Amino acid sequence: GGAFNSAFATCGDWYDYVSLRDGRFGIIVGDVSGKGMGPAMVATEARAIVRSLLIHTSDIGEILTSCNRLLLNDLSE
């Protein structure tokens, strides 16, 4: 796994290692320190979406496009 350590109390930067289907590893970085709770929540949701999509594909372009669409649909509500 990776690490999820807050900078001070909440809303800190984080990173996570993920296993790709082709045997490689990827790194997910959440750069949200100092940006508030809202962006921290979106970054955490994006991490969960990416991890879910990795079950089906290792194509980073497909993963990021799908993640973007899902976040846009969720945040536009």
ROVOBA-262995 format. One record per residue (C-alpha): z, x, y; residue in three letters. Coordinates in steps of 0.2 Angstrom, whole numbers, plus 5000, padded with zeros to 4 digits. Example, Ala and Ser with C-alpha at 12.3 -4.5 7.8 and 13.67 -1.06 7.14 Angstrom:
<dogus>
503950624978ALA
503650684995SER
</dogus>
This chain:
<dogus>
500050005000GLY
500050045018GLY
501350045032ALA
501849905044PHE
503049985057ASN
503349905073SER
503350025089ALA
504949965095PHE
505449785091ALA
503849685088THR
501949695091CYS
501749875086GLY
500249965079ASP
499949965060TRP
498850035046TYR
498449985028ASP
497550065014TYR
496449955004VAL
495549984987SER
493649944987LEU
492749874972ARG
491750024970ASP
493250144968GLY
493350204986ARG
494750164998PHE
494750095016GLY
495950095030ILE
496249945041ILE
497049985058VAL
497949865070GLY
497949925087ASP
499049795096VAL
500549895103SER
500949835120GLY
499749685120LYS
500949545115GLY
501349435101MET
499749335101GLY
498649485098PRO
499849545085ALA
499749385076MET
497749385076VAL
497749565070ALA
498949515056THR
497849365051GLU
496249485052ALA
497149605040ARG
497449455028ALA
495649395029ILE
494949565026VAL
496049595011ARG
495449425004SER
493649465007LEU
493849624998LEU
494049534981ILE
492249484982HIS
491249624991THR
491449804997SER
490049775010ASP
490949815026ILE
489649725037GLY
489749575027GLU
491649585027ILE
491749605046LEU
490449465049THR
491449345039SER
493149395046CYS
492449375064ASN
491749195059ARG
493349145051LEU
494449205066LEU
493249125079LEU
493348955069ASN
495248975068ASP
495549025086LEU
494348905094SER
495448755087GLU
</dogus>
